[in-house]
Amino acid sequence: MKAIIAVPATLALVYRAYSRNSLTFPGILVAVATAAAHAVHPWSVFFALLCVFFLAGTAVTKVKHEAKARLTHSSTGSPGGEGPRNHIQVLANSLVASILILLHAWQLHHEDNNSEPCWPWGGSVLVVGIVANYAAVAADTFSSELGILSPYPPRLITAPWRPVPPGTNGGVTATGLLAGMAGAFIIALTAATLLPFCASSYSRTKLFEAGVSADAGWDLKAKAGFVAAMTAVGLAGTLVDSLLGATLQASVLDVRTGKVIEGAGGGKVPVHSQGSFHMKQRAKVRAKVSSRSEGAGAVAKTSAVEKDPAVRARTAERAGGIVAGAGVEGDEGHESRRVVVGRDVLSNNGVNFAMAALVSVGAMAGACVMWGLPLSSILS
């Protein structure tokens, strides 16, 4: 991509992210590096996909912010709602695509015939993987950000008969699935509009080398099929993300409010608070000091061990509402946070990255099968 276009566009995205506080400073630095990786490729389509994903993602995030703040909590103790995204979140959505883009740029650089740098029918399947990555992450973003607005409670993907609170990992709604399909369609349509499809002698040469009939090619019907396939791949990405979220990511519930707690920056949500341990130790110290002057009765006045439930609840609220009794002798098992779905294996960022990788590899393998190419052609 020409620097005269890439540099001003990158600066504009950086200014937008900074002025709207949509990315942290490390997030901006990683986003600039990601944009550079996309701009290295001679085609403009991949840089455009990055821009469309970023702009569309921030738009839908703004739409649902107030609703999410009302329906969920943040692990920091503040109301839910998306804060500025960090560098790990940027990489979770774009690292797979960046790697594939650099590989495809290397392929083009080593082409024997580079007079017509276009994408033939049956050509490099890395292109499919790149578009699939952005279709999947866009679909997941639209689905998770707008699905929470559904008037009906989400259903757990691994147990569709089970309603779960909004924001639960693995929860799906019809609204979310439709929104995800819309996000994937936007990416697929952008790709079909800007990809340099081959319809020339160069294409015929590639088709012959691949053992595909020269009559086949990127006609209007084939391009429409590409859009439909990438939209379906994006929708599949939301389902894969939900399945991973329901099984490998812990959904933590605030049992006092019934709201899901979200990890800051896409990280894991701590279930147990170390603050309760320190509060307990301070209470014991105060009890010992008081007992020397007032006797054993002072323990009942100062120790968290002896407070009644109402007092303990107020103390927990002042401490940030992390636990209501956790770490207090004689009251184990009454934590205000508990895991209700999934296992605490992956963070939200980990789930997003795993989903993007699985969908991209799966889409490339599917393209190989469709075009009759060996799987080794992914890297050749």
C-alpha positions, 0 to 999 in steps of 0.5 A, a space after each residue: 500500500 502506498 505510504 502517501 495513503 497509509 501514513 495519513 490514515 494511520 495518523 487519523 486513526 491514532 487521533 481518533 483513538 486518542 481523542 475518544 479514549 478508545 485505546 490506552 497508550 500501549 494499545 495505540 502503540 501496538 495499533 500503529 505497529 499493526 497498521 504498519 504490518 497491514 500497510 506493508 502489503 501492496 494491496 490496500 484491501 487489508 489496511 481497509 479491513 483494519 480501518 473498517 473493523 476499528 471504526 465499526 467496532 468503536 461505533 457499536 461499543 458506543 451504542 451499547 455502553 450505557 446498557 452494558 453499564 446498567 447490566 454488568 459490573 466491572 471487576 474494578 468495582 465500577 459499573 460495567 461498560 467498555 473502557 479504553 482497550 489495551 494492547 493485548 485486546 488489539 493483538 487478540 483481534 489482529 495478530 493472526 491477520 497481521 501474520 498472514 498478511 506478512 506471509 502473503 506479502 512475502 509470497 507476492 514478493 517471490 512470485 515468478 510473474 508479478 506483472 499482475 499482482 492480483 488474486 486468481 481463482 484457486 490462488 493463495 488461500 492466505 487471503 481467505 484466512 485474512 478476510 476470515 479473521 476480520 469477518 470473525 472478530 467483527 461478527 464477535 464484536 457486533 454480537 457481544 456488544 449489541 446482543 446484550 441489548 436483546 429484550 430476551 435473556 441469552 441462552 447458554 450455547 452448551 445448554 440452550 434450555 438454560 437462560 443466563 444473565 446478560 454478559 455471560 460467556 457462552 450466552 447467545 441471543 437471536 439479536 446477537 447472532 443477527 448483529 454478528 451476521 451484519 458485522 461479518 457481512 460488512 467485512 465480506 462486502 468490503 473485501 469483495 469490493 477492494 480485492 484485486 480479483 484476477 480475470 486475465 491471462 495471469 489468472 488462466 496461468 494460475 488456474 492451469 498450474 492449480 489444475 482448475 478449469 480455465 472457464 472458472 474464475 471470479 465472475 459476479 456469481 463467484 464474488 457473491 459466493 465469496 461474500 456469502 461464505 465469508 459472512 457464514 465464516 464470521 457467524 461461525 466465529 461467534 459460535 466458536 467464541 461462545 463455545 470457548 467462552 462457555 467451556 474455557 472461560 469463567 463467567 463470574 456472577 455478583 450474587 448480590 446483584 445477579 450481574 455478570 462481572 467483566 474483567 478489566 482489559 479483557 483479562 480474568 475476573 478474580 473470584 477471591 479477594 486478598 483484601 478480605 485476608 488483610 481486613 481479617 488480620 487487621 481485625 485480629 490485631 485490633 482485638 488483641 490490642 483492645 483485649 489488653 485494656 478492656 478484656 475479652 469482651 472487646 473482641 466481640 466489638 472489634 473482630 470481624 470474626 464476631 460481627 453479625 451478618 449485617 455488619 459484615 455485609 456493610 464492611 464488605 461493601 466499604 471494602 469494594 463489595 468483593 466478598 461478603 464473608 469470604 476469609 471470615 471464620 465461620 462464614 466460608 462459602 458465602 462469597 459475593 462472587 462465584 463462577 456460574 459458567 465455564 472453567 477459569 482457563 482462558 481470559 476473554 482475550 485468550 478466547 478471542 485469539 483462539 477463536 480468530 486462529 481457529 476460524 482463519 485456519 479452518 477457512 483456509 482448509 475449506 478453501 483448499 478443499 473447494 479448490 482441490 489444493 493440497 493443505 501444504 499450499 497454505 504456506 506455498 
